[in-house]
Amino acid sequence: MSKCLSVGMIGCGGFARGMHIPILKKNPKYRIYAVVDINEEIAKQTAEDTGAAYFTNDVDKLLSDKEVDVVFITTTHDSHAELSIKAANAGKHILCEKPMGLSREQCKAVAEAVKKNNVKYTVGYNRGMAPMITIARDLLESSSEYKKMIYHRIQAPFPESHWTHSPEIGGGRFVGEGCHIFDLLCEIVNQPPVSVYASGGIYLNPDLVKIPDSGIVTITFADGSVGTTLISSAGCPDFPKEATEVYCNGKAVYINDFTKMEYYGFGGRKKTSLEFDSVDKGHAVEIDQLADAIINDTESPNGLVKAARAAVISYMVNESIKTGMPVSIKESDYIF
Ligand SMILES: NC(=O)c1ccc[n+]([C@@H]2O[C@H](COP(=O)([O-])OP(=O)(O)OC[C@H]3O[C@@H](n4cnc5c(N)ncnc54)[C@H](O)[C@@H]3O)[C@@H](O)[C@H]2O)c1
């Protein structure tokens, strides 16, 4: 395989054009080779913008093209599992945006196809690879035998009209986006999750949204660590969207919107501050590491187990909100 990977983009919407494509253009390990969208106009425009060799609305054309090494699946959530399985069966490596699938059965089918065809699979849980999260994990490494408590918040208006709130197309906010945060909590704690509890419901217009859009989720881990995240679809755009706080062994780490970081109690210092020029949620690192995994035939970042772990937690969140009860989780629920 050539060292410059030929990418087939499947889905050329806002996120592909705003995030993945600019990152790919800057990374010499990749070239954008072909683009697909069911909306041919968007595909055509994307091909013009990227210099791709061709555009099409026929995913099978791209998947049967021997030139394509890796596909980036950035479609609506209803097609992620089916496209991942097709891509794996066509022998293509895969970066699939979150979520892995809309049900545990879909995740299992993806895992089986990826393993059968021996291709690399990465799901788009970039936050666990964000540089400030990496710094936090390195700082906390020497306290790994101590339990952690994490408080995370993600708040922003997420309009009723967005397809994420459609159970059939998006799976709802917890499945469609919350999985990101459930993965982040798992990555910071670095222990198996054992229980998921959530309370919340529909905070947007209930005539338009039919699946819980907001809530507070608590995940308990095997060592007794606890991570909680507040996910609000009815928040305020003028207030910072995200924050992460970790407390452990007399130390504290605070990350504000992946641009500002303060940590307390490390290296004999009361407080250390760090600030980046812009938000970095780990997308570029993830894409770069996937290239290395493909080129060197090593383990892909955010692979099958992590992909399914947070997806299964997200289904349990909806179940817990419905029943008002915690749900137990074990490794056999997400390691297929
Ligand atoms: N990792 C992150 O930080 C992050 C942030 C935002 C969005 N996302 C993810 O990116 C993905 C796309 O989100 P978006 O905001 O760009 O949505 P979008 O609606 O702007 O774009 C989706 C595109 O996919 C196309 N499409 C749908 N089904 C298709 C199919 N079967 N084959 C080919 N094309 C198809 C649509 O025509 C549309 O152009 C979602 O999975 C979303 O969760 C990830």
Ligand as a Chemical Component Dictionary entry (heavy atoms), coordinates in Angstrom:
data_LIG
# 
_chem_comp.id                   LIG 
_chem_comp.type                 NON-POLYMER 
_chem_comp.pdbx_formal_charge   0 
_chem_comp.three_letter_code    LIG 
# 
loop_
_chem_comp_atom.comp_id 
_chem_comp_atom.atom_id 
_chem_comp_atom.alt_atom_id 
_chem_comp_atom.type_symbol 
_chem_comp_atom.charge 
_chem_comp_atom.model_Cartn_x 
_chem_comp_atom.model_Cartn_y 
_chem_comp_atom.model_Cartn_z 
_chem_comp_atom.pdbx_ordinal 
LIG N1  N1  N 0  -16.911 14.121 16.081 1  
LIG C1  C1  C 0  -17.515 15.278 16.164 2  
LIG O1  O1  O 0  -17.071 16.162 16.882 3  
LIG C2  C2  C 0  -18.751 15.541 15.338 4  
LIG C3  C3  C 0  -19.327 16.818 15.321 5  
LIG C4  C4  C 0  -20.438 17.010 14.505 6  
LIG C5  C5  C 0  -20.980 15.960 13.761 7  
LIG N2  N2  N 1  -20.388 14.731 13.839 8  
LIG C6  C6  C 0  -20.944 13.579 13.107 9  
LIG O2  O2  O 0  -20.730 13.744 11.702 10 
LIG C7  C7  C 0  -21.770 13.077 10.973 11 
LIG C8  C8  C 0  -22.388 14.030 9.975  12 
LIG O3  O3  O 0  -22.952 15.127 10.680 13 
LIG P1  P1  P 0  -23.238 16.514 9.927  14 
LIG O4  O4  O 0  -23.452 17.510 10.998 15 
LIG O5  O5  O -1 -22.205 16.751 8.908  16 
LIG O6  O6  O 0  -24.636 16.209 9.209  17 
LIG P2  P2  P 0  -25.179 16.818 7.860  18 
LIG O7  O7  O 0  -26.653 16.579 7.877  19 
LIG O8  O8  O 0  -24.682 18.189 7.669  20 
LIG O9  O9  O 0  -24.489 15.905 6.735  21 
LIG C9  C9  C 0  -24.815 14.561 6.495  22 
LIG C10 C10 C 0  -24.597 14.302 5.001  23 
LIG O10 O10 O 0  -24.704 12.890 4.761  24 
LIG C11 C11 C 0  -25.440 12.709 3.549  25 
LIG N3  N3  N 0  -25.986 11.351 3.578  26 
LIG C12 C12 C 0  -26.967 10.863 4.386  27 
LIG N4  N4  N 0  -27.135 9.546  4.165  28 
LIG C13 C13 C 0  -26.232 9.188  3.213  29 
LIG C14 C14 C 0  -25.904 7.960  2.582  30 
LIG N5  N5  N 0  -26.552 6.828  2.884  31 
LIG N6  N6  N 0  -24.915 7.946  1.665  32 
LIG C15 C15 C 0  -24.246 9.085  1.325  33 
LIG N7  N7  N 0  -24.529 10.288 1.897  34 
LIG C16 C16 C 0  -25.504 10.335 2.830  35 
LIG C17 C17 C 0  -26.449 13.821 3.543  36 
LIG O11 O11 O 0  -26.976 14.087 2.241  37 
LIG C18 C18 C 0  -25.640 14.993 4.108  38 
LIG O12 O12 O 0  -24.988 15.718 3.076  39 
LIG C19 C19 C 0  -22.730 12.551 12.041 40 
LIG O13 O13 O 0  -22.412 11.234 12.325 41 
LIG C20 C20 C 0  -22.451 13.414 13.252 42 
LIG O14 O14 O 0  -22.765 12.788 14.472 43 
LIG C21 C21 C 0  -19.285 14.520 14.593 44 
# 
loop_
_chem_comp_bond.comp_id 
_chem_comp_bond.atom_id_1 
_chem_comp_bond.atom_id_2 
_chem_comp_bond.value_order 
_chem_comp_bond.pdbx_ordinal 
LIG N1  C1  SING 1  
LIG C1  O1  DOUB 2  
LIG C1  C2  SING 3  
LIG C2  C3  SING 4  
LIG C2  C21 DOUB 5  
LIG C3  C4  DOUB 6  
LIG C4  C5  SING 7  
LIG C5  N2  DOUB 8  
LIG N2  C6  SING 9  
LIG N2  C21 SING 10 
LIG C6  O2  SING 11 
LIG C6  C20 SING 12 
LIG O2  C7  SING 13 
LIG C7  C8  SING 14 
LIG C7  C19 SING 15 
LIG C8  O3  SING 16 
LIG O3  P1  SING 17 
LIG P1  O4  DOUB 18 
LIG P1  O5  SING 19 
LIG P1  O6  SING 20 
LIG O6  P2  SING 21 
LIG P2  O7  DOUB 22 
LIG P2  O8  SING 23 
LIG P2  O9  SING 24 
LIG O9  C9  SING 25 
LIG C9  C10 SING 26 
LIG C10 O10 SING 27 
LIG C10 C18 SING 28 
LIG O10 C11 SING 29 
LIG C11 N3  SING 30 
LIG C11 C17 SING 31 
LIG N3  C12 SING 32 
LIG N3  C16 SING 33 
LIG C12 N4  DOUB 34 
LIG N4  C13 SING 35 
LIG C13 C14 SING 36 
LIG C13 C16 DOUB 37 
LIG C14 N5  SING 38 
LIG C14 N6  DOUB 39 
LIG N6  C15 SING 40 
LIG C15 N7  DOUB 41 
LIG N7  C16 SING 42 
LIG C17 O11 SING 43 
LIG C17 C18 SING 44 
LIG C18 O12 SING 45 
LIG C19 O13 SING 46 
LIG C19 C20 SING 47 
LIG C20 O14 SING 48 
# 
